[in-house]
């Protein structure tokens, strides 16, 4: 199904944010036009134009989402691509997947939790120039053209985009939930100086010595698509072994996503995939799977060997150390490590960006569901921040799963 609709041009004031509170501000009148289609090919040119600069995640990449839609065989009737133009110029695009969740029809991002954060695909400078009232009018016009659903649920939208803060503030109701972790440095020397203390360097060196004592250690960044399949297959075997050891659900196997990540890494996919590989005596002991856009590298998956005889050398940490020693010398400015707190993010990331959930009710039922979901999300965030509650919840969940004969991800409440 393909549907192209246009709304009557809307008149909106463009002004800087400070002017929004001033009754005497001067405004320029502009026209908003919105088109909606169910075919991703219809928006390719606009999408590539809007994402020509920095993006916040692979979730804003045309080639990545095209691969997802094809691999998941998402029917056109459940795809929506909403383009907002101001004075004839594309400003923003919302790529949305209509899904049914517990009987509710929801418009949301395509890949779920697989790429860390998301944001509307947009020309940030044009979006900023609209001001508060202009952006509010644009988002209302765009979401107002969505039919066949109860609500819009946009998870993990960063507060900071490029050099701008709060560009999506007016997009529905918001809720602060998670934090995005990034390393941003101009060189390895800066990274080393700012992120590693003397004791940390000593600790890294000791782990490296223990690993080297076990045999020949090799590290490389692989860009050759013909070498990717074997490396990626090893990475997923290591991930599966780790999931089994932890007793949690293997999302890559059970959701059938291994072929998708192979497809993204294929030469004809249009994606720039680079994998970092650490080997010991010729065997792969750690892998990091990254997607690159411009000067930003997004680490989507990491793995390491479950061989207990080499754990003293911390192959996963040694691989990441070598990643940091090389990427900033190779033109990368931002190394994105995704959301959720871990030791490796604490050690290496100097940027912490708040993420928000965004909600837009499309009818009365949707408004009610938004209110309930926001309340549940607040409770979930509180429980995750409370060690006692989190531990008790995990114990109860694991016990229930054993009784039911199933496994689930350890970070789900």
C-alpha positions in Angstrom: 0.0 0.0 0.0 1.2 3.5 -0.9 -0.5 6.6 0.3 0.6 10.1 -0.4 -1.3 12.8 1.4 -0.7 16.5 1.7 -2.1 18.8 4.3 -3.2 22.3 3.5 -0.2 24.6 4.0 -0.1 25.7 7.7 1.0 29.2 8.7 3.5 29.1 11.6 5.8 31.6 13.2 9.6 31.0 13.1 11.5 32.6 16.0 14.4 31.7 18.3 13.4 30.0 21.5 13.8 33.1 23.7 11.2 34.8 21.5 8.6 32.2 22.2 7.8 33.9 25.6 7.8 37.4 24.2 4.5 38.9 23.2 6.2 41.6 21.1 8.4 39.2 19.0 8.6 39.6 15.3 7.7 36.4 13.3 8.1 35.2 9.7 5.1 33.3 8.3 6.0 30.0 6.7 4.1 27.1 5.1 4.2 23.5 6.4 3.5 20.6 4.0 3.4 17.0 5.0 3.5 13.9 2.8 3.0 10.3 4.0 4.0 7.1 2.1 4.2 3.4 2.8 7.1 2.8 0.4 10.6 3.4 1.7 11.9 4.0 -1.9 9.6 7.0 -2.1 11.6 8.9 0.5 15.2 7.8 -0.4 16.3 11.1 -1.9 14.8 13.2 1.0 16.2 10.7 3.6 19.7 10.9 2.1 19.6 14.7 2.0 18.5 15.0 5.6 21.1 12.5 6.9 24.0 13.9 4.9 25.6 15.3 8.0 25.9 13.7 11.4 23.4 11.1 12.6 22.7 9.9 16.1 22.5 6.2 15.3 22.2 3.7 12.5 18.4 3.9 13.1 18.6 7.2 11.1 20.4 5.5 8.2 18.4 4.8 5.0 20.5 1.8 4.1 20.3 0.3 7.6 16.5 0.6 7.9 16.0 -0.5 4.3 17.9 -3.7 5.2 15.8 -4.1 8.3 12.5 -3.7 6.4 13.6 -6.2 3.8 14.9 -8.8 6.2 11.9 -8.6 8.5 9.6 -8.7 5.5 7.5 -5.8 6.9 4.4 -5.4 4.7 3.9 -1.9 3.2 0.6 -1.5 5.1 2.6 -1.4 8.3 5.3 1.1 7.1 4.9 4.9 7.4 7.4 7.5 6.2 6.2 11.0 7.2 8.0 13.9 5.6 7.6 17.5 6.9 8.6 20.4 4.6 8.7 24.1 5.5 8.5 26.5 2.6 9.0 23.6 0.3 12.3 22.5 2.0 12.5 19.1 3.7 13.1 19.5 7.4 12.2 16.2 9.1 11.3 12.6 8.4 9.7 10.1 10.7 10.3 6.5 9.6 7.7 4.4 11.5 6.7 0.8 11.9 3.0 0.1 12.8 3.0 -2.8 15.2 0.3 -4.4 17.3 1.4 -4.8 20.9 -1.0 -6.5 23.3 -3.9 -5.4 21.1 -2.7 -1.8 20.7 -1.7 -0.4 17.4 1.5 1.5 17.8 3.7 3.6 15.5 7.3 3.2 16.6 10.9 2.9 15.4 11.7 -0.1 13.2 14.6 -2.0 14.9 13.3 -1.8 18.5 16.2 -1.8 21.0 18.9 -2.9 18.5 20.7 0.4 17.8 20.8 2.2 21.2 19.2 5.5 20.4 16.9 7.0 17.8 15.7 10.4 16.6 13.7 11.8 13.7 15.8 12.2 10.6 16.2 16.0 10.3 18.1 19.0 9.1 19.1 20.2 12.5 19.9 23.7 11.5 16.5 24.2 9.8 14.8 22.6 12.7 16.5 24.8 15.2 15.6 27.9 13.1 11.9 27.2 13.4 11.9 27.9 17.1 9.7 26.4 19.8 6.4 27.3 18.2 7.5 26.4 14.7 8.7 22.9 15.8 5.5 22.3 17.8 3.5 23.1 14.7 5.6 20.9 12.5 5.4 17.9 14.8 1.6 18.3 15.2 1.2 18.5 11.4 3.3 15.4 10.9 1.8 13.1 13.5 -1.6 14.5 12.7 -1.4 12.7 9.3 -1.0 9.2 10.9 -4.0 7.0 10.6 -4.7 3.4 11.6 -3.0 3.6 15.0 -3.6 4.5 18.6 -0.4 6.2 19.5 3.2 7.1 18.5 5.9 5.7 20.8 9.4 6.9 20.1 11.9 5.4 22.5 15.4 6.5 23.3 15.5 9.9 21.6 18.6 12.0 22.6 18.2 15.4 24.2 21.4 16.5 22.5 21.7 16.3 18.7 24.8 17.7 17.0 25.3 21.2 18.4 21.7 21.6 19.4 19.8 20.7 22.6 16.1 20.1 22.9 15.2 20.0 19.2 12.5 17.3 19.8 11.2 18.8 23.1 7.9 19.7 21.4 7.3 16.2 19.9 4.6 14.9 22.1 4.9 14.1 25.8 8.4 13.1 27.1 9.9 11.0 29.8 13.5 10.8 30.8 14.6 7.1 31.1 18.1 6.1 29.9 21.5 7.6 29.3 23.6 7.3 26.1 27.4 6.8 26.4 29.9 8.1 24.0 33.6 8.7 23.8 34.5 11.9 21.9 38.2 12.7 21.5 40.5 14.4 19.0 43.2 11.8 19.4 44.3 8.7 21.4 46.6 10.9 23.4 43.7 13.0 24.6 41.6 9.9 25.4 44.5 8.3 27.3 45.3 11.5 29.2 41.7 12.2 30.3 40.3 8.7 30.8 43.1 6.6 32.2 44.7 7.1 35.6 48.1 5.8 36.5 46.6 2.8 38.3 44.3 2.1 35.3 47.2 2.0 32.9 49.0 -0.4 35.2 45.9 -2.6 35.4 45.5 -2.6 31.6 49.2 -3.5 31.2 49.0 -6.4 33.7 46.0 -7.8 31.9 47.8 -7.4 28.6 50.8 -9.2 29.9 48.7 -12.1 31.1 47.1 -12.5 27.7 50.4 -12.2 25.9 51.8 -14.9 28.1 49.3 -17.3 26.6 50.6 -16.8 23.0 50.6 -14.5 20.1 48.1 -11.6 20.3 46.9 -9.9 17.1 44.4 -7.1 16.7 43.0 -5.6 13.5 40.1 -3.6 12.0 38.4 -5.5 9.2 36.6 -3.6 6.4 36.7 -6.3 3.7 33.2 -7.6 3.3 34.5 -10.9 2.0 36.1 -11.6 5.4 33.1 -10.6 7.4 30.9 -13.7 7.3 33.3 -16.0 9.2 34.1 -13.3 11.8 30.5 -12.4 12.4 29.5 -16.1 12.7 32.2 -16.5 15.4 30.9 -13.4 17.2 27.4 -14.8 17.4 28.6 -18.2 18.6 30.5 -16.3 21.4 27.3 -14.3 22.2 25.2 -17.4 22.3 27.6 -19.1 24.7 27.5 -16.1 26.9 23.7 -15.9 26.9 23.6 -19.6 27.9 26.0 -19.1 30.7 23.9 -16.2 32.0 20.7 -18.0 31.5 19.1 -15.3 29.4 17.3 -15.1 26.1 19.4 -15.1 23.0 17.7 -12.3 21.1 19.8 -12.8 18.0 19.0 -16.5 17.5 15.4 -16.5 18.8 14.4 -13.4 16.9 16.2 -14.6 13.7 18.5 -11.6 13.4 21.8 -13.1 12.7 21.1 -13.0 8.9 20.2 -9.4 9.2 23.6 -8.4 10.6 25.3 -10.5 8.0 23.2 -8.6 5.4 24.2 -5.2 6.8 27.8 -6.1 6.5 27.5 -7.3 2.9 29.3 -5.2 0.3 26.1 -4.3 -1.6 24.1 -3.2 1.5 25.4 0.4 1.4 26.4 0.3 5.0 29.9 0.9 6.2 30.5 -2.0 8.7 33.9 -2.4 10.4 34.7 -5.2 12.8 37.4 -5.1 15.4 39.0 -8.5 16.0 41.4 -9.7 18.7 43.1 -13.0 18.1 45.1 -15.3 20.4 47.3 -17.9 18.6 45.2 -17.3 15.5 41.9 -17.9 17.2 39.3 -15.1 17.5 38.8 -14.3 21.2 37.0 -11.0 21.0 34.9 -9.1 18.4 33.2 -5.7 18.1 30.7 -5.0 15.3 30.5 -1.4 14.3 28.6 0.7 11.8 30.3 4.0 10.6 28.6 7.1 9.3 30.8 10.0 8.5 33.1 10.5 11.5 31.0 8.6 14.0 31.3 4.9 14.8 28.5 3.0 16.5 29.3 -0.2 18.3 26.2 -2.4 18.1 27.5 -5.8 19.2 30.5 -7.1 21.1 31.6 -10.6 22.1 34.4 -12.5 23.7 35.5 -16.1 24.1 34.0 -18.1 27.0 37.3 -20.1 27.4 38.0 -19.8 31.1 41.7 -20.4 30.5 42.1 -17.0 28.9 39.8 -14.9 31.1 42.7 -13.7 33.3 43.9 -11.7 30.2 40.4 -10.1 29.8 40.2 -10.4 26.0 37.1 -8.2 25.8 38.8 -5.3 27.7 42.0 -5.8 25.8 40.1 -5.6 22.5 38.4 -2.4 23.5 41.7 -0.9 24.7 43.1 -1.4 21.2 40.0 0.0 19.6 40.4 3.2 21.5 44.1 3.3 20.6 43.3 3.2 16.9 39.9 4.7 16.0 40.7 8.3 17.0 43.8 8.3 14.9 41.7 7.1 11.9 39.4 10.1 11.5 36.7 8.9 13.9 35.5 11.7 16.3 32.8 9.9 18.2 32.7 6.3 19.4 29.2 5.5 20.4 28.8 2.7 22.9 25.0 2.8 23.3 22.7 3.1 26.3 22.9 1.5 29.7 25.7 1.7 32.3 28.6 -0.7 32.2 32.2 -0.7 33.5 33.6 -0.3 30.0 31.4 2.8 29.4 32.4 4.3 32.8 36.1 3.8 31.8 36.0 5.2 28.3 33.1 7.5 27.7 33.4 11.2 28.4 29.9 12.1 27.1 26.7 11.1 28.7 23.5 12.2 26.9 20.1 11.8 28.4 17.5 9.9 26.4 13.8 10.4 26.4 10.7 8.4 25.5 8.3 10.5 23.3 4.6 9.8 23.2 1.8 11.1 21.0 -1.8 9.8 21.5 -3.7 9.7 18.3 -7.1 9.1 19.8 -8.7 8.9 23.3 -7.6 5.3 23.7 -4.1 6.2 22.8 -4.0 9.1 25.3 -5.1 6.7 28.0 -2.5 4.1 27.1 0.2 6.8 27.0 -0.7 7.8 30.6 -0.5 4.2 31.8 2.8 3.5 30.0 4.5 6.6 31.3 3.6 5.6 34.8 4.9 2.1 34.3 8.1 3.4 32.8 8.7 5.6 35.8 8.2 2.6 38.1 10.6 0.5 36.0 13.2 3.2 36.1 12.9 3.5 39.8 13.2 -0.3 40.3 16.3 -0.5 38.1 17.9 2.2 40.1 17.2 0.4 43.4 19.6 -2.5 43.9 17.4 -4.4 46.3 14.3 -4.2 44.2 16.3 -5.1 41.0 17.9 -8.1 42.7 14.5 -9.4 44.0 12.9 -8.8 40.7 15.6 -10.7 38.8 15.3 -13.6 41.3 11.6 -13.8 40.9 11.7 -13.5 37.1 14.4 -16.3 36.8 12.4 -18.6 39.1 9.2 -18.0 37.1 11.1 -18.6 33.8 12.4 -21.9 35.2 8.9 -23.0 36.0 7.6 -21.9 32.6 10.7 -23.3 30.8 11.7 -20.1 29.1 14.4 -17.5 29.3 14.4 -13.7 29.1 16.9 -10.9 28.9 18.4 -10.0 32.3 17.8 -6.3 31.9 14.0 -6.6 31.4 11.7 -5.9 34.3 
